[in-house]
Amino acid sequence: MNNIIVGLSGHIDHGKTSFIKAINHYDGDERSDEKERGMTIDISFSHIILGNNNISFIDVPGHEKLVKNMISGAFGVDVLALIVAGDDGIMPQSIEHLHIAKLLGITRILVFITKCDLISKDRILEVKKQVKTLLDELKLDLIEMSEFSIYDEDSINKAKKILSNLTAMQKQTSSFFRYYCDRVFSKKGFGTIVTGTILSGEIKKNDKVIICELNKEATIKHIHNHDKEVESTQIAQRIAFNLSISHEMIKKGMLLSKKGILRGFNKIDCVVFPLQKIINGQHISFFIGSKRMNASINILEKCDDKLFATLNLEEPIFGIFKERFILRDNAKTIGGGMILNPITDPMKKAQKLEYLYYLFDDNFIDAFKILVNAHKCGFGLIQSLQRFNLTHKESIEIAKKINDIFVDENAFVVYSLEVRNIIKETILNLIKKNKNAIFSATSINNQIKWSSLSFTQSLIDELEQNAVIQKSNENLYISSKSDIGDIFTYAKDSIIKELELGNITPEAPYNIYNKLCIDRKLGDSVLKYLTKSRKVIRLNHNFFILTNILNNMMESLRKIIKNEGYIDIPIFKKHYNISRKYIICYLDYLDNYGDIMKIDNKRMLLKSQ
């Protein structure tokens, strides 16, 4: 079954709602104010199965003040059905709807000339010519143009035949789930219901989705496709979700997706196709999906029939590469375009323009080169789904075609080879400072936070091949000039010496490791061994002390208790002017002895003693 979405557009009172009612008996003017005014205020939806086509109709309002709702309905449309009343012919909203369709990438057009029972054959031919001329001017593809009257059964059957022969449009979709909410309401016995079109990916009942604007997850409790409950969704289906979230929290225009894929930005770089003059700094209304917000435009460059620009938005959007949008000002559509750079990047104007040109042409290799140059300390491919509408695998394959870069296929990061010397110098300075330094890729990365393990390891391997360093065991390395025999024994003896020097106020383990230039994992394993063998006692997370020093301290504290009658923090400080963090640990350790009792914050010997 082909899922096809047909958008019904046209001027007010040209018969869109009547057309739908004749095709499948659905009345789009459901609200009382719509009935009274005889017009569709909000987008309305219905469907019909014709042959192998499951056709969802979106009947959008034709009044000029309600074009924002038409834009909301047009996202996700496969074919635009333009309804033109034979008596009026092409009217202002007919033209604006076609412009919007073209800006949104909807190029396939069906035309139905309505009210044909009220006009002459000559008038019908005149209107058809008028429509054909307009479509040719806009370079839109006319699938078929047919006469229609709600009182003529033959014209109704012909319209159904035309619809049954439609094929779904090949859309540039993403591999992950995306869905804008175009209606939100609460239904008794169910709770929150949202409606919208599946733009990409799929979702199943009981799956979790993220409401991007709220950064909040919700569970899909039920899924309905035209009043029929289903277990999963497909692209281009009109779907209602029952969500596990209050309907007061979620609003029309919010985007549902999967967690961890999309990030929100209030600046986007884009290409704009103007319908009229757009000036730099102009304040505009920005429409994307079923969302509308205020924005201003910063024009980067004008070029033929398009311009490249940065849009400053009043709130973050979670757009993707080449997602389309509409711009309006003073109740007029002034243009539209595509997002080229949905993720803000620090670039100079000339560099950004070059980057946008490459993106516009889908030249990802050269676009990647610019990003690698802009992000010398690593350009992440983890966001490639949003940034380029490419899977991680596709991004990796493109990156591997570029010379003079390092591609970390596991961390999804690309590095310029220019930064290799930063890592090399860090290692060389380490072994210069201490010829007995023991390090790994992980310990080097504790100093160079931006490097991935694979990138650092590649440089360690290079230094090893050049005999600057040598591998000791496992993933640990030392200088070729080191005089260390067994690294574990060396690390153990060095740590014990530092603990002896620290006496009753030893430094925290990581400070000791850094001082000795010892890999943290090795240091931790040494302390674990010393603790297990009872040569060292751990008093808290970062407080390790030699057992003999601790025993001496406990004897000293017992003498203080006998002389003072008890010990607490003030008395402790009178005898040992050390940090409170050490004092608390020693007092707590006293509690392990059976002849010590604690009353409030005082420790004392049991009276029997």
C-alpha positions, 0 to 999 in steps of 0.5 A: 500500500502506497501512503500518499499525502495530497494537500488541497489548496486554493483561494477561499470558497473555491470548494476545497472542503466540498471537493473532499466531501464529494470524494470521501464524505468528510466535512472539514468545516468541523468547528462551529465558527467554520460552519458559520463562516463557511470556511476552513480555519485550521488544517483538517485531515481525512483519507480514502483508499483508492486502488493501492493508494492510501491517500491522506488529504490535508485541507488547508485554509485559503484565506490570506490571514490563515496562510500560516495554517496552510504552511503547517499543512503543506509540510510532508505533502506529496502532491498538491491539488490546486482547487480553482473555481471556474467562475473566479479563476486564479486568485491571489491565494491560489498563486501564494499557495503555489509559491509556498508549495514550490518553496517547500519542494512540492512540484507535482500539481493536480488541478481541479476546476470546480463549479463547472456546472455553473460556467460555460465551456469557453470559460472552462478553457479560459481558466485551464489556459490561465492555470497552465500559464501560471504553472509553466511560469513557476516551473511546476509539473502538471500531473493532470487538470480535470473539470469537477462539480459536486453535482456531477458523478462522472467528474467525481469518479474521474477525480477518484481515478486520477487519485488512484493513479498517483505515485508517492514522491521520492523524498529526501528523508532521514533515517531517524524518526521526525514528526511535527505536532500540528494539533494537540488536545486531550481525549477523555480516557486517553489523555494527550493526543497529538497529530502530525505526519511521519516525516522520516523513520518509524516508531512503534507502540510503547517506544519512547520519544523525545519532545525536543523543545522540552528535552523531555521523554514521553512514551507512545501509548497508542498509535492511530492512523485515520481512526484505526489503531496500529502497532507501528508507523511508516513514512508519509502516514498521517498519525495520531499519537497518545502520549504519556505527558500532559497536553498542557506541556506540549504545544503545536509545532513541537518536534518529536524524535529519538533521544540523542540525535538532534540539538537545538540552535537559534541561529541557522545558515541557509539558502533563501529563494526570495519572492520579493526584495529582502533586506539585511536585518529585516524582521520576518516570520519563520515557518518550519514544520508546523512551527512559527516564530519571529526571526531576523535575517543576516544576508551573507551574499546575494547570488542570482535567484537566491541568497545565502544568509544566517537566520537569527531565531527567537528560540532554538529549532531542531532543524536538519540539513536541507529542511525547508522553511517559509519566510513571511512579512506583513501577511505576505510570503516573501520567500523560503529556503533550505537549512544548509548548516543546522549546527552553529560553527565558529567561522569567518564570513568568507569561510562560511560562504564557501562552506555553504556553497559546498553544502548547497551542491551536496559537495560533502568532501570539500565541506568536510575539509572546511570543517576540519580546518575550522575545528582543528582539535577535532570535528565530530561526525556524531552529529552527521545525521542532523548536520548532513542527513548522512548516517555515521557510516556514510560520513566515515566513508566520505572522510576517508577520501580526504588526504592529510586527516586522521579519521577515528572510526570508533569515536566518529571524530576527524582531526587535522594532521596539523595538531599532531605536534601538540600531542607529540610535544606533550609526550616529549615534554613529559619524558623530558621532565621525568625520564621514568614517566609511565604513561598511556594514551588515556593518561595523555588524554587527561591533559589533552581533553579534545583528542580521542584515544585512537588519535593519541595512540597513533602518535604514541605508536609513531614515537615507539617506531622511532625508538623515542619511547618503548612499550613496557607492558600492556598499554603502558609506555616509558622513555627509551632512556628510562632506567625502570626495571619492573614498572609495577615495583617502581610505581609501588616503591615510588608511591610508598615513598610519597606516602611516607613524605606526606606522613599524616597528611598525604596527598590525594592519589591523583596528585601523587600520580601526576607528581610521579608522572605515573599512569592513573590506572597503574597507580590505582592498581598499586594502591589496590595491592597495597590496601589489600596487603594492609600496608596502606589503609584507605580512610576515605575516597582520596585519603590513603595512609601507610598503616604504620603511620595510622597506628602511630596516630591512633596511639597519639589520639588515645593519649590525648583522650586520656589527658583531655577526657575526650577528643573533638575537632577543636582539641584535635586542632590544638595538638595537630594543626591540620586540615579539617578533612583529615581530622574528620577521617581520623576521628571517624576511624577511632569509631572502629575501636571497641573501647571508644564511644562517641557522644555527640561530636566527642570521642572518649574511652569507655569508663571501664577503661 
